[in-house]
Amino acid sequence: MPHTPATLALRRAAAAGRRYADQWAVSPRAVDAVTALGCFALMLLDVPGLAKADNSLGRVSATVVLAAGAATLLLRRRVPWIPYLVGLGFLGWLHELTLIQFALYSLGRFRGRTAGVVATLGYILTAYALYSTPAWPAHRGETLSEFLSLVVPIGVLASGVGIAAYRQDLIRELQAQRAETAALQAVQRERTSVARDVHDLVGRELTVLAVRAEVLAVRARGEAHGADFGELADTARRAHHTLNEIIVRRGDERTATPGLDGLPALAAEGARIGSPVQLQITDEARRISPLRQTAVFRVVQECLTNAAKHAPGETVTVSIDVDAAALLRIDVGNRLAGSDPAGELEPVSTGTGTSSMRARVESMGGTLTAGPLDDAYHVRAVLPSGL
């Protein structure tokens, strides 16, 4: 999909939102403390009325009582029924509606729909019973219709908002679990691919070894080392059989992974879809084992796929080398379409591709990093070359 100014703006806004969310993230205890303080501040507005009309409490005593009630909201995650019961007590004693609103929200928010509905019904029944008593203040609902239009909606709305937030939490948790499952599945698929490559490559070498040992055994028949060659052939066959038993064959599900010889075809495919590829492979790198070559192919393949999706039209540079310390180094980089050095856009790969690449490289004792560098995005893998 082309990166139009609108899509780029949306992606920048999303990235900025994530950064701000991470920057201003606070602990649940802090949120509960702010909630309790907010409830207390709202109830303080009723202190003059409480001291004057509702009961015999004075300003100081009413403030202390309201502070104690608001403090129960610190327990709203673990035991939300406590602020709920205290809120009902405040409703009957002080005719105070603020705490019960916070309590109903907390029950719906942290205990779900059933608890929210039960608590709301209990609130409505309790409020109606109190309304029916002569002590109910006229300004809180003089007639039944006024009661239904004021007291009941307050509780229903608070509980409904809490239940909606609870559902959103479940959705976010489900999405996180799905993302984690997808990453684990990608890693497992990559491990299976590595196992298949090991089977194909090592199994072929064991077969060659067994055949060669048998030929030498026949040629050396009757000589001192003839039996040794025969034993070597048997060992190679047993090793091949063990390899077949350990690694489950997948039949013709997929062909063996290409090595470095398959990279030019990947580069040509990238050029055809509009992402030119500059491929640099040193002669020393071409000497690595076939198994390591399959790892290089998979890493480059995933990087080119990501570049085509997230940075279409940008040139991708692929460098494969073996350094003086005999470490195989893979570097794939490209500019992000319409990006700037500040890195406002999302990274090239944030899905399961990075997980599968990292699993492949780490299975060979290497490391893989991915992230912005200067004005480009780079995926770099370092692993032992085996040379």
C-alpha positions in Angstrom: 0.0 0.0 0.0 1.5 3.4 -1.0 2.4 5.8 1.8 0.1 8.7 1.2 0.4 11.8 3.3 -2.8 10.8 5.2 -1.5 7.3 6.0 1.9 8.7 7.1 0.1 11.2 9.3 -2.0 8.5 10.9 1.1 6.3 11.6 3.0 9.3 13.1 0.0 10.0 15.3 -0.2 6.4 16.4 3.5 6.2 17.1 3.4 9.4 19.1 0.4 8.2 21.0 2.3 5.0 22.1 5.3 7.1 23.1 3.1 9.4 25.2 1.2 6.5 26.7 4.5 4.8 27.7 5.8 8.1 29.1 2.8 8.9 31.2 2.0 5.3 32.3 1.3 5.1 36.0 0.9 2.3 38.4 -2.6 1.0 39.4 -2.0 2.1 43.0 -1.4 5.6 41.9 -4.6 5.5 39.8 -6.6 4.3 42.8 -5.1 7.0 45.0 -6.1 9.7 42.4 -9.6 8.1 42.2 -10.0 8.3 46.0 -8.8 11.9 46.1 -11.2 12.8 43.3 -14.1 11.2 45.0 -13.2 13.0 48.3 -12.9 16.3 46.5 -16.4 15.9 45.1 -17.9 15.0 48.4 -16.2 18.0 50.1 -18.7 20.1 48.1 -21.5 18.6 50.2 -19.8 19.2 53.6 -21.8 22.5 54.2 -25.0 20.8 53.5 -24.2 17.8 55.6 -23.3 20.0 58.6 -26.4 22.1 58.1 -29.3 19.8 57.3 -28.6 16.1 56.8 -27.4 15.2 60.3 -25.6 16.3 63.4 -22.1 16.1 61.9 -20.1 19.3 62.0 -17.8 20.4 59.2 -14.7 18.8 60.7 -16.4 15.5 61.6 -18.2 15.3 58.2 -14.8 15.9 56.4 -13.2 13.0 58.4 -16.1 10.7 57.7 -16.1 11.5 54.0 -12.3 11.0 53.8 -12.6 7.6 55.5 -15.3 6.6 53.0 -13.2 7.8 50.0 -10.2 5.9 51.3 -12.1 2.6 50.8 -11.6 3.2 47.0 -8.0 2.2 47.5 -9.4 -1.4 47.8 -11.5 -1.2 44.7 -9.4 -3.6 42.7 -9.0 -6.3 45.3 -12.3 -6.0 47.2 -14.6 -3.6 45.4 -17.6 -4.7 47.5 -16.2 -2.8 50.5 -16.5 0.7 48.9 -19.9 -0.4 47.6 -21.2 -1.3 51.0 -19.7 1.9 52.5 -21.3 3.8 49.6 -24.7 2.3 50.5 -24.2 3.3 54.1 -23.4 6.8 53.1 -26.5 6.8 50.9 -28.7 5.9 53.9 -26.9 7.9 56.6 -25.7 11.1 54.8 -27.8 10.8 51.6 -24.5 11.1 49.7 -24.5 9.7 46.1 -20.9 10.3 45.1 -19.2 7.4 46.7 -21.7 4.9 45.5 -21.2 6.1 41.9 -17.5 5.4 42.2 -18.1 2.0 43.8 -20.6 0.9 41.1 -18.1 1.8 38.4 -15.4 -0.1 40.2 -17.5 -3.2 40.5 -18.4 -3.2 36.9 -14.8 -2.3 35.9 -13.0 -5.0 37.9 -15.7 -7.7 38.4 -17.6 -7.7 35.2 -21.2 -7.6 34.0 -22.7 -9.9 36.5 -21.3 -8.2 39.6 -22.1 -4.8 38.1 -25.8 -5.7 37.4 -26.3 -7.3 40.8 -24.7 -4.2 42.5 -26.8 -1.8 40.5 -30.0 -3.7 41.4 -29.0 -3.7 45.1 -28.3 0.0 44.8 -31.7 0.8 43.2 -33.6 -1.3 45.7 -31.8 0.3 48.7 -32.3 3.8 47.3 -36.0 3.1 46.7 -36.4 1.8 50.3 -34.7 4.9 51.6 -36.8 7.2 49.3 -39.9 5.7 50.8 -38.8 6.9 54.3 -39.6 10.4 55.6 -35.9 11.1 56.1 -35.2 11.2 52.3 -34.3 14.8 51.4 -36.8 16.4 49.1 -34.1 17.9 46.9 -32.9 14.4 46.0 -36.3 13.5 44.4 -39.6 14.7 45.7 -41.7 12.4 43.6 -41.2 8.9 42.2 -40.7 10.2 38.7 -38.0 12.6 39.9 -36.4 9.8 41.8 -36.3 7.5 38.8 -34.9 10.3 36.6 -32.1 11.3 39.1 -31.1 8.6 41.5 -31.5 5.5 39.3 -29.7 6.8 36.2 -26.7 7.8 38.3 -26.1 4.2 39.4 -26.9 2.6 36.0 -24.6 5.0 34.2 -21.7 4.5 36.6 -22.1 0.7 36.5 -22.5 0.7 32.7 -19.3 2.7 32.1 -17.4 0.3 34.4 -18.8 -2.8 32.5 -17.8 -1.3 29.2 -14.3 -0.6 30.5 -14.1 -4.2 31.7 -15.0 -5.5 28.3 -12.3 -3.3 26.7 -9.8 -4.8 29.1 -10.8 -8.3 28.0 -10.5 -7.3 24.4 -7.0 -5.9 24.9 -6.0 -9.0 26.8 -7.3 -11.2 24.1 -5.4 -9.3 21.5 -2.2 -9.5 23.5 -2.7 -13.2 23.9 -3.3 -13.6 20.2 -0.2 -11.6 19.4 1.9 -13.7 21.8 0.5 -16.9 20.3 1.2 -15.8 16.8 4.8 -15.0 17.8 5.2 -18.4 19.5 3.8 -20.1 16.4 6.2 -18.2 14.2 9.1 -19.3 16.3 7.9 -22.9 16.3 7.5 -22.9 12.5 11.0 -21.5 12.2 12.4 -24.1 14.5 10.6 -26.8 12.4 12.2 -25.3 9.3 15.6 -25.4 10.9 15.1 -29.0 11.9 14.1 -29.8 8.3 17.1 -28.1 7.0 19.3 -29.9 9.4 17.8 -33.2 8.3 18.2 -32.5 4.6 21.7 -31.1 4.8 23.2 -33.3 7.5 21.3 -36.4 6.3 22.8 -36.0 2.9 26.3 -35.7 4.3 25.8 -38.9 6.4 24.5 -40.7 3.4 27.6 -39.7 1.4 29.8 -40.8 4.3 28.1 -44.2 4.6 28.4 -44.9 0.9 32.0 -43.7 0.8 32.9 -45.9 3.8 31.2 -48.9 2.2 33.3 -48.4 -1.0 36.5 -48.2 1.1 35.5 -51.2 3.1 35.1 -53.2 -0.2 38.4 -52.0 -1.5 40.2 -52.8 1.8 38.6 -56.2 2.2 41.1 -58.6 3.7 43.3 -55.7 4.8 43.9 -54.5 8.4 41.6 -51.5 8.1 38.8 -53.2 6.2 36.7 -53.9 9.3 37.2 -50.3 10.5 35.7 -48.9 7.2 32.8 -51.3 7.6 32.2 -50.1 11.2 32.4 -46.5 10.0 29.7 -47.2 7.4 27.4 -48.8 10.0 27.9 -45.8 12.3 27.0 -43.4 9.6 23.8 -45.4 8.8 22.8 -45.6 12.4 23.3 -41.8 12.7 21.2 -41.2 9.7 18.5 -43.5 11.1 18.6 -41.6 14.4 18.3 -38.3 12.6 15.1 -39.6 10.9 13.7 -40.7 14.2 14.3 -37.4 16.0 13.2 -35.0 13.2 9.8 -35.6 11.9 9.8 -35.6 8.1 7.2 -33.3 6.5 7.1 -35.0 3.2 6.6 -32.7 0.3 5.1 -29.9 2.4 8.0 -27.6 1.4 11.3 -27.9 -0.4 14.6 -27.5 1.3 15.6 -23.9 2.1 17.9 -22.4 -0.5 21.3 -21.0 0.4 23.3 -18.0 -0.7 22.7 -19.1 -4.3 19.0 -18.3 -3.9 19.6 -14.6 -2.9 19.9 -13.2 -6.4 16.5 -14.6 -7.2 15.1 -12.8 -4.1 16.8 -9.6 -5.2 15.3 -9.9 -8.6 11.9 -10.5 -7.2 12.3 -7.4 -5.0 13.2 -5.3 -8.0 10.1 -6.5 -9.8 7.8 -5.3 -7.0 9.5 -1.9 -6.9 12.1 -2.3 -4.1 15.6 -2.5 -5.7 18.1 -4.6 -3.8 21.8 -4.0 -3.6 23.4 -7.4 -2.8 26.9 -7.7 -1.5 28.3 -11.1 -0.6 32.0 -11.6 0.1 33.9 -14.6 -1.1 34.6 -15.6 2.5 30.9 -15.6 3.3 30.3 -18.1 0.4 32.4 -20.6 2.2 30.0 -21.0 5.2 28.2 -24.3 5.8 24.9 -25.0 4.0 23.0 -24.8 7.3 24.3 -21.3 7.9 23.5 -20.4 4.4 19.8 -21.3 4.9 19.8 -19.0 8.0 21.1 -16.2 5.9 18.5 -16.8 3.2 15.6 -16.8 5.7 16.8 -13.6 7.4 17.2 -11.8 4.0 13.9 -13.1 2.8 12.0 -11.9 5.8 13.7 -8.5 5.6 12.9 -8.0 1.9 9.3 -8.9 2.6 9.1 -6.3 5.4 10.8 -3.7 3.2 8.3 -4.3 0.4 5.4 -3.9 2.8 6.6 -0.9 4.9 9.0 0.9 2.6 7.9 0.3 -1.0 10.2 1.9 -3.6 13.1 2.3 -1.3 16.4 0.6 -2.1 17.4 -2.2 0.2 21.0 -2.9 0.9 22.0 -6.5 1.8 25.6 -7.1 3.1 26.9 -10.5 4.0 30.4 -10.8 5.3 32.7 -12.8 7.6 34.9 -10.5 9.8 38.4 -11.1 11.2 36.9 -12.8 14.3 35.3 -15.5 12.1 31.8 -14.0 12.8 29.2 -14.1 10.0 27.6 -10.7 9.8 24.3 -10.0 8.0 23.1 -6.4 7.5 19.9 -5.5 5.7 18.9 -1.8 5.7 16.6 0.6 4.0 15.1 4.0 4.4 11.6 4.2 5.7 9.3 5.7 3.1 8.5 9.3 4.1 10.4 8.9 7.4 12.7 11.2 9.3 15.7 10.6 11.5 13.5 11.0 14.6 11.9 7.7 14.0 8.3 8.8 14.2 7.1 5.9 12.1 6.6 2.4 13.1 9.6 0.0 12.6 9.9 -2.1 9.5 8.9 -5.2 11.3 7.0 -5.5 14.5 5.2 -8.8 13.9 6.1 -12.4 14.0 8.8 -12.1 11.3 11.3 -10.7 13.7 10.5 -13.5 16.2 11.1 -16.2 13.6 14.3 -14.6 12.3 15.6 -14.2 15.9 14.8 -17.8 16.7 16.6 -19.0 13.6 19.8 -17.0 14.4 19.8 -17.8 18.1 19.5 -21.5 17.4 22.9 -21.2 15.9 24.4 -19.3 18.7 24.0 -15.8 17.2 22.1 -12.6 18.0 19.7 -10.4 15.9 18.9 -6.8 16.4 16.4 -4.6 14.5 15.8 -0.9 14.8 16.4 2.5 13.3 19.9 3.8 12.7 20.5 7.3 11.4 17.9 7.8 8.7 17.4 4.1 7.9 16.1 0.9 9.5 18.6 -2.0 9.9 18.3 -5.7 10.7 21.6 -7.0 11.8 22.5 -10.6 12.6 25.8 -11.9 14.0 26.6 -15.6 14.4 29.6 -17.9 14.3 30.6 -18.6 10.7 32.1 -22.0 11.5 35.1 -21.3 9.3 
